[in-house]
Amino acid sequence: MKDLTEREIIRMITNQFAGERRVPLGFSDDVSAIPLSSKTWIIVKTDMLVGSTDVPPGMTIQEAARKAVVATISDFAAKGVKPQALMVSIGLPAPVKKKTVQDIARGLGQAAREYGCKIIGGDTNQADDLVIDIIGVGLAKPKELVRRDGARTGDVVAVTGSFGKSSAGLRILMSRQKTDFAKYPLLVRAARLPKARLTQGIILAKSHGASSSIDSSDGLAWSLHQIAQASMVGINLYTIPVAAEVESFAKEHRLSALELALYGGEEYELVVTIRPERFRNLKRLVPSLRRIGIVEKEPFGVSARIGRQQIVVEARGWQHFT
């Protein structure tokens, strides 16, 4: 029998609860919701960072702790919800040095201040690898929550930034080529110090102009496919938002810039669909918004027109166990 992928593992586990009372957002959205009343939902999200798979060479422990928080915040951003509090569970290999704990605390505190939420508790244990698990909690009005399944034919497909920086930066960190560190500092910074688009996500949600939203932590292509699948629509791209620095890096190293932009992970940009009549106004509110395509009735899936060539965008991206 073949080994299971991350998504197959998730599907097997969540299938066990399929017959139970339906949860408001299902198991496939960025966050989970608990109805507190008809007007207020409690929003909950957990995200785990593991040292051997999520911390590349050159990333400090402080940066890793900050990244663990950013990953959770990014899922709140995709729904347009501000997290109010965080709980942190930490696993550490023995023996534990004082500086390691200080650096983790600094990274957690830095991110909490950056996004205006408090760390209120957690758990600590011994483990064979570094583990930092973040649970975020917030409140939302159900009508302002931006789901994955709201994209409709004719909607504009947009993103909050350019892509490929983190995947290119990760290659630089892994290769440890000093010349690339000096030549492409923005790419290295993108991999070591990612940012969640919380402010932009909240603006988009409160505007009621965004019909669907997801964060791009598993890659642009996979995020687009998730919206298309959840909304039962097709997505056609007429541009792929490759960062200029990525174009230069890819050309120098004989790599595909499109591959880096489409299938790299941990970008933490927002991928959204917007009612066409609302895009211009939202662009004024969120200047980084960039139109990249359109939602179509069919065929289901994601395609792109590059020059005169129509290509199929594969449903793949970052996942564990592969």
C-alpha positions, 0 to 999 in steps of 0.5 A, spaced: 500 500 500 502 506 498 504 511 503 498 517 505 499 524 503 497 530 508 490 531 504 488 523 504 490 523 512 485 529 513 480 526 509 480 519 512 480 523 519 474 528 517 470 522 514 469 519 521 465 525 523 461 526 516 455 523 520 455 528 526 451 534 526 454 539 520 459 544 522 458 551 520 464 552 515 465 544 514 472 541 515 475 544 509 475 551 510 481 556 513 477 556 520 472 553 524 466 556 527 462 555 533 455 559 533 454 563 539 448 566 537 445 568 530 449 574 530 456 572 533 460 566 531 466 564 535 472 563 530 477 558 532 484 556 528 490 551 530 496 551 526 502 547 527 510 548 526 515 542 526 522 544 526 524 538 521 519 540 516 517 548 517 524 551 519 529 551 513 536 552 514 538 560 516 531 561 520 532 563 527 528 560 533 525 567 534 523 567 526 520 560 527 516 562 533 514 568 529 512 564 523 508 559 527 503 565 529 503 568 522 501 562 519 495 562 524 493 569 523 493 568 515 487 563 516 484 569 520 485 574 515 482 569 509 476 570 513 476 577 515 476 576 522 481 579 527 483 574 532 482 576 539 487 571 543 492 565 542 494 559 546 501 556 544 503 549 545 510 548 545 514 541 544 522 541 545 527 536 545 531 535 551 536 538 554 533 545 553 537 551 553 535 558 556 536 562 550 532 557 546 526 559 550 528 566 550 528 566 543 521 563 542 518 567 547 521 573 543 518 571 536 511 569 539 511 576 543 513 580 536 508 576 532 502 577 537 504 585 538 504 585 530 497 583 529 494 586 536 492 579 539 494 577 546 497 570 548 493 567 554 496 560 555 498 554 553 502 547 554 509 545 554 512 538 553 518 534 551 518 532 544 523 529 539 523 535 535 521 542 535 513 543 535 510 550 536 502 549 535 498 555 535 490 556 537 487 562 535 480 565 537 476 570 535 469 573 534 465 574 527 458 576 524 456 570 520 454 575 514 461 578 514 465 572 514 468 570 507 467 563 505 471 559 500 464 557 496 462 563 494 465 565 488 460 566 482 460 566 474 463 573 472 467 575 479 474 578 478 479 573 481 484 577 485 490 577 489 493 581 495 501 581 492 506 577 487 508 570 488 514 566 488 518 570 493 518 565 499 519 559 494 525 562 491 527 564 498 527 557 501 531 555 495 536 560 497 536 558 504 537 551 502 543 552 497 546 556 502 549 560 496 552 567 499 552 570 493 544 569 492 543 572 499 547 578 497 543 579 491 536 577 493 535 579 500 528 580 499 527 573 497 530 571 503 526 576 507 520 573 504 522 566 506 524 568 513 519 573 515 513 572 512 507 577 513 499 575 514 495 580 510 490 581 516 488 588 515 487 587 508 482 581 509 478 585 514 477 590 509 475 586 504 470 582 509 467 588 511 466 591 504 461 585 503 464 585 496 469 579 496 465 573 494 470 568 496 477 568 500 483 563 502 490 564 504 495 562 499 500 558 504 499 551 500 501 555 494 497 559 489 495 554 484 492 549 490 488 555 493 485 557 486 483 550 485 480 550 493 476 556 491 474 553 484 472 546 487 468 549 493 464 554 489 463 549 483 466 554 478 472 554 473 477 559 474 481 562 468 487 566 469 490 571 464 496 573 468 500 569 473 503 574 478 510 573 478 514 577 483 520 581 479 525 578 483 523 571 482 523 573 474 530 575 475 532 569 480 529 564 476 532 566 469 539 566 473 538 559 475 535 556 469 528 555 473 521 556 471 518 562 474 511 560 473 513 554 477 515 558 483 509 562 483 504 557 482 506 551 486 511 554 491 508 555 498 507 559 504 506 566 501 501 568 506 497 572 500 490 572 500 486 569 493 479 572 493 474 573 488 470 579 488 464 582 485 466 585 478 462 592 480 466 592 487 473 591 484 474 598 483 472 601 490 476 595 493 482 597 489 482 604 492 481 601 499 486 595 498 491 598 493 495 591 493 489 588 490 491 585 483 486 582 478 489 576 475 483 572 472 475 571 472 470 566 474 467 562 469 461 557 469 465 551 466 469 547 466 471 546 473 478 547 475 483 552 473 486 554 467 491 560 464 492 563 458 500 565 457 501 569 451 497 565 446 497 558 449 492 556 454 495 551 459 492 547 465 494 549 472 495 543 476 492 542 482 498 541 486 502 545 492 505 544 498 503 538 503 506 534 508 508 527 507 510 528 500 
